[in-house]
Amino acid sequence: MRRVGAIAGHVEGAPGPAAAAANAVLYDVVLRGGSVYCSELPDGTIADVGLWGDTIGAVELPGVIPPGAGREEVDASGRLVVPGLIDIHAHIYENVMAGAVNPDEACLSRCTTTAVDCGSAGTGTLDGFVKYIAAASTTRCLAFVNMNKHGIAAHPCYGHIDQVASVAEGSRAIRNHPETVVGVKVLLTAAYANDGKTELEVYKRALELTAKEDLPLICHHSSSIIPVDHRRPRLEQ
Protein backbone atom coordinates (compact mmCIF):
# COMPACT_ATOMS: atom_id res chain seq x y z
CA MET A 1 0.00 0.00 0.00
CA ARG A 2 1.51 3.33 -1.07
CA ARG A 3 0.84 6.61 0.68
CA VAL A 4 0.77 10.01 -1.05
CA GLY A 5 0.99 13.45 0.52
CA ALA A 6 0.56 14.59 4.11
CA ILE A 7 -2.49 14.45 6.31
CA ALA A 8 -4.91 16.91 4.68
CA GLY A 9 -8.40 17.10 3.27
CA HIS A 10 -6.98 15.86 -0.02
CA VAL A 11 -3.63 15.20 -1.62
CA GLU A 12 -2.10 17.40 -4.31
CA GLY A 13 -3.85 16.93 -7.64
CA ALA A 14 -7.00 15.39 -6.16
CA PRO A 15 -10.45 17.02 -6.18
CA GLY A 16 -11.06 19.09 -3.05
CA PRO A 17 -14.00 19.19 -0.62
CA ALA A 18 -15.86 21.62 -2.86
CA ALA A 19 -15.94 19.03 -5.61
CA ALA A 20 -17.15 16.44 -3.14
CA ALA A 21 -19.97 18.76 -2.16
CA ALA A 22 -21.03 18.57 -5.81
CA ASN A 23 -21.30 14.78 -5.47
CA ALA A 24 -17.85 14.12 -6.93
CA VAL A 25 -16.14 10.92 -5.82
CA LEU A 26 -12.71 11.51 -4.30
CA TYR A 27 -11.72 7.96 -3.33
CA ASP A 28 -12.38 4.38 -4.27
CA VAL A 29 -12.93 3.49 -0.61
CA VAL A 30 -13.34 5.53 2.56
CA LEU A 31 -12.85 3.74 5.89
CA ARG A 32 -14.69 5.74 8.51
CA GLY A 33 -14.32 5.92 12.28
CA GLY A 34 -11.72 3.20 12.87
CA SER A 35 -8.88 3.26 15.39
CA VAL A 36 -6.01 4.21 13.07
CA TYR A 37 -2.38 3.24 13.60
CA CYS A 38 0.08 5.17 11.44
CA SER A 39 3.21 7.26 11.85
CA GLU A 40 1.42 10.63 11.67
CA LEU A 41 -1.19 10.18 14.41
CA PRO A 42 -1.13 8.98 18.01
CA ASP A 43 -1.86 5.26 18.10
CA GLY A 44 -5.55 4.47 18.13
CA THR A 45 -6.76 7.88 16.93
CA ILE A 46 -10.31 7.69 15.57
CA ALA A 47 -9.97 8.80 11.95
CA ASP A 48 -11.15 8.33 8.38
CA VAL A 49 -8.91 6.93 5.63
CA GLY A 50 -9.41 7.54 1.90
CA LEU A 51 -7.98 5.04 -0.59
CA TRP A 52 -7.38 5.08 -4.34
CA GLY A 53 -6.58 1.56 -5.44
CA ASP A 54 -3.41 0.66 -3.53
CA THR A 55 -2.65 4.27 -2.55
CA ILE A 56 -3.54 5.96 0.75
CA GLY A 57 -4.91 9.32 -0.33
CA ALA A 58 -5.83 10.85 3.02
CA VAL A 59 -5.90 10.19 6.75
CA GLU A 60 -8.22 12.68 8.43
CA LEU A 61 -10.08 13.29 11.66
CA PRO A 62 -13.81 12.56 11.36
CA GLY A 63 -15.80 15.17 9.43
CA VAL A 64 -13.03 16.32 7.09
CA ILE A 65 -13.64 13.81 4.29
CA PRO A 66 -17.18 14.68 3.12
CA PRO A 67 -20.00 12.13 3.09
CA GLY A 68 -20.23 10.32 -0.23
CA ALA A 69 -16.58 10.96 -1.07
CA GLY A 70 -15.92 7.26 -1.60
CA ARG A 71 -17.34 4.91 -4.20
CA GLU A 72 -17.52 2.53 -1.27
CA GLU A 73 -17.97 3.68 2.32
CA VAL A 74 -16.98 1.30 5.11
CA ASP A 75 -17.95 1.74 8.75
CA ALA A 76 -14.74 0.81 10.59
CA SER A 77 -15.91 1.86 14.04
CA GLY A 78 -14.76 -0.55 16.71
CA ARG A 79 -12.04 -1.92 14.40
CA LEU A 80 -8.30 -1.34 13.98
CA VAL A 81 -7.12 0.28 10.74
CA VAL A 82 -3.43 -0.39 10.11
CA PRO A 83 -1.02 -0.44 7.17
CA GLY A 84 0.04 -3.88 5.99
CA LEU A 85 2.19 -5.37 8.76
CA ILE A 86 5.66 -6.85 8.25
CA ASP A 87 6.80 -10.13 9.79
CA ILE A 88 10.56 -9.64 10.03
CA HIS A 89 11.40 -13.23 11.07
CA ALA A 90 9.47 -15.91 9.21
CA HIS A 91 10.22 -19.28 7.60
CA ILE A 92 8.18 -19.50 4.41
CA TYR A 93 10.22 -21.78 2.12
CA GLU A 94 7.33 -24.23 2.19
CA ASN A 95 8.03 -27.89 1.27
CA VAL A 96 11.78 -27.24 1.39
CA MET A 97 12.47 -26.32 5.02
CA ALA A 98 10.79 -28.46 7.65
CA GLY A 99 8.19 -26.42 9.51
CA ALA A 100 8.05 -23.61 6.96
CA VAL A 101 4.58 -22.20 6.33
CA ASN A 102 2.69 -20.98 3.29
CA PRO A 103 3.06 -17.18 3.37
CA ASP A 104 -0.41 -16.36 2.08
CA GLU A 105 -2.14 -18.75 4.46
CA ALA A 106 -0.10 -17.66 7.47
CA CYS A 107 0.19 -13.93 6.83
CA LEU A 108 -2.67 -12.32 4.95
CA SER A 109 -5.40 -13.32 7.39
CA ARG A 110 -3.34 -11.65 10.14
CA CYS A 111 -3.01 -8.29 8.35
CA THR A 112 0.59 -9.12 7.39
CA THR A 113 1.36 -8.22 3.79
CA THR A 114 5.16 -8.62 3.87
CA ALA A 115 7.06 -11.62 5.23
CA VAL A 116 10.84 -11.70 5.58
CA ASP A 117 12.21 -15.23 5.45
CA CYS A 118 15.09 -15.58 7.86
CA GLY A 119 17.64 -17.91 6.31
CA SER A 120 15.52 -20.77 4.96
CA ALA A 121 17.13 -20.27 1.54
CA GLY A 122 20.86 -20.40 0.98
CA THR A 123 22.93 -19.00 -1.84
CA GLY A 124 22.36 -22.17 -3.85
CA THR A 125 18.61 -22.44 -3.27
CA LEU A 126 17.64 -18.77 -3.47
CA ASP A 127 16.55 -19.10 -7.12
CA GLY A 128 13.93 -21.63 -6.04
CA PHE A 129 12.69 -19.41 -3.24
CA VAL A 130 12.23 -16.53 -5.65
CA LYS A 131 10.50 -18.64 -8.32
CA TYR A 132 8.29 -20.90 -6.22
CA ILE A 133 7.59 -18.74 -3.15
CA ALA A 134 8.09 -15.02 -3.82
CA ALA A 135 6.74 -14.98 -7.37
CA ALA A 136 3.85 -17.33 -6.55
CA SER A 137 2.57 -15.50 -3.45
CA THR A 138 0.28 -12.52 -2.97
CA THR A 139 2.27 -11.76 0.19
CA ARG A 140 5.40 -9.75 -0.53
CA CYS A 141 8.21 -12.19 0.28
CA LEU A 142 11.72 -10.99 1.10
CA ALA A 143 14.70 -12.95 2.41
CA PHE A 144 17.82 -12.99 4.51
CA VAL A 145 19.97 -15.43 2.55
CA ASN A 146 21.79 -18.09 4.59
CA MET A 147 25.55 -18.54 4.44
CA ASN A 148 24.90 -22.27 4.04
CA LYS A 149 24.49 -22.92 0.31
CA HIS A 150 21.36 -25.00 0.94
CA GLY A 151 19.90 -22.86 3.71
CA ILE A 152 18.46 -24.12 6.96
CA ALA A 153 17.21 -27.26 5.20
CA ALA A 154 20.79 -28.57 5.47
CA HIS A 155 21.94 -29.69 8.93
CA PRO A 156 24.44 -29.33 10.39
CA CYS A 157 24.48 -25.99 8.60
CA TYR A 158 28.21 -25.40 8.62
CA GLY A 159 29.64 -28.80 9.53
CA HIS A 160 32.00 -28.76 6.57
CA ILE A 161 33.40 -25.57 5.12
CA ASP A 162 32.40 -26.72 1.61
CA GLN A 163 28.78 -26.23 2.68
CA VAL A 164 29.42 -22.55 3.25
CA ALA A 165 29.15 -19.93 0.52
CA SER A 166 32.20 -17.96 -0.41
CA VAL A 167 31.93 -14.20 -0.46
CA ALA A 168 31.88 -14.33 -4.27
CA GLU A 169 29.04 -16.88 -4.28
CA GLY A 170 27.09 -14.82 -1.79
CA SER A 171 27.53 -11.66 -3.82
CA ARG A 172 26.38 -13.39 -6.99
CA ALA A 173 23.22 -14.70 -5.33
CA ILE A 174 22.40 -11.32 -3.79
CA ARG A 175 22.97 -9.40 -7.01
CA ASN A 176 20.86 -11.86 -8.99
CA HIS A 177 17.88 -11.07 -6.74
CA PRO A 178 18.21 -7.53 -5.37
CA GLU A 179 14.42 -7.20 -5.22
CA THR A 180 14.22 -10.10 -2.76
CA VAL A 181 17.37 -10.19 -0.63
CA VAL A 182 17.43 -7.76 2.29
CA GLY A 183 20.31 -9.24 4.27
CA VAL A 184 22.37 -12.27 5.27
CA LYS A 185 21.67 -14.88 7.97
CA VAL A 186 24.17 -16.91 9.95
CA LEU A 187 23.56 -19.36 12.80
CA LEU A 188 26.25 -18.99 15.43
CA THR A 189 26.00 -22.32 17.21
CA ALA A 190 29.04 -24.53 17.76
CA ALA A 191 27.01 -27.72 17.27
CA TYR A 192 26.09 -26.57 13.76
CA ALA A 193 29.71 -25.83 12.89
CA ASN A 194 31.65 -29.02 13.63
CA ASP A 195 31.84 -28.23 17.35
CA GLY A 196 32.87 -24.69 16.54
CA LYS A 197 35.75 -25.59 14.23
CA THR A 198 34.24 -23.80 11.21
CA GLU A 199 32.23 -21.21 13.08
CA LEU A 200 34.69 -18.33 13.04
CA GLU A 201 35.37 -18.74 9.32
CA VAL A 202 31.65 -18.74 8.57
CA TYR A 203 31.17 -15.60 10.61
CA LYS A 204 34.10 -13.83 8.96
CA ARG A 205 32.69 -14.59 5.53
CA ALA A 206 29.30 -13.30 6.58
CA LEU A 207 30.83 -10.07 7.87
CA GLU A 208 32.83 -9.61 4.69
CA LEU A 209 29.83 -10.33 2.49
CA THR A 210 27.50 -7.91 4.27
CA ALA A 211 30.17 -5.20 4.25
CA LYS A 212 30.72 -5.71 0.53
CA GLU A 213 27.01 -5.63 -0.34
CA ASP A 214 26.09 -3.02 2.30
CA LEU A 215 23.45 -5.27 3.85
CA PRO A 216 22.55 -6.14 7.45
CA LEU A 217 23.64 -9.40 9.05
CA ILE A 218 21.27 -11.27 11.36
CA CYS A 219 22.87 -13.75 13.77
CA HIS A 220 21.13 -16.60 15.57
CA HIS A 221 23.46 -16.83 18.58
CA SER A 222 23.25 -19.88 20.84
CA SER A 223 26.06 -21.88 22.49
CA SER A 224 28.59 -20.22 20.21
CA ILE A 225 32.36 -19.95 20.53
CA ILE A 226 31.97 -16.33 19.42
CA PRO A 227 31.14 -14.04 22.35
CA VAL A 228 27.92 -12.08 22.32
CA ASP A 229 29.84 -8.81 22.78
CA HIS A 230 32.03 -9.46 19.73
CA ARG A 231 33.43 -6.56 17.75
CA ARG A 232 34.72 -6.67 14.19
CA PRO A 233 38.31 -5.58 15.13
CA ARG A 234 38.64 -8.56 17.51
CA LEU A 235 37.79 -10.96 14.69
CA GLU A 236 40.32 -9.35 12.38
CA GLN A 237 43.21 -9.64 14.82
Phi, psi and omega in degrees: 000121178269155178234137182239134172076180179261173176297121182194173179297330176202163178267162183304130179093350180266156175300146181267182181302329179298319178295322180295325179296336178267026177068024174281147177267125180267327188224156173292316182222139169239123175265119189247133167077017178275166174276107190267135175241111177206174187286340187268345184235153172302142183306134175084008178299133175286121186206169175249144181234127177256133184237138166245112180053240180260019182246132173279114183270329182199146170231112190226153171293152183307140178099344182278314176281118188295154174302142179079008182283348179247143173300325175233133179245127184242126175279107182259012182299138182081004181238160175270137175242113185227156169294166175303129182279162181238123173268110188272357177215090180234165171232104190235016176276070186300139179071005174243308175264131177301130178088353178291149185249162173285123187297320181292319180292323185273334191255311192297323180289350180249023177066018179259118184253350176228130177238131179254110178287134188251071171095006179297323180262138174258182182299331182270349181241006181295323179304317180294320177300316181295316185287314190264343180247297185298311184287338184264359187249147171288322174301138173286120185248121177243174185208141159269119183276137184279147176290338171286134185300330183257002179078196183291343178300337181263123177229141355291141190303318187231034184296327176232137186298338177292342176284346189262135180292141169285167177299321180295319178294320178296316179299319181297316180296316181296316183286338174288337184223059182294338180283347185247320187278126179244358180172187184236144180242138173221139176262114179265087180217121185303322182296336178272357188228048177054053182056034176090355186294329180255359190296315182295320180295319178299315182295318178298318178297319179296318178296317180295318181296313182292327176293319181294319184264001179055053180233156177286155176244127176251129184245127169269106189252115179204122179052050184258153173282347181268124184295152180298325183268033181299155172225145182308315181302324180298320181289335183271353181285000000 
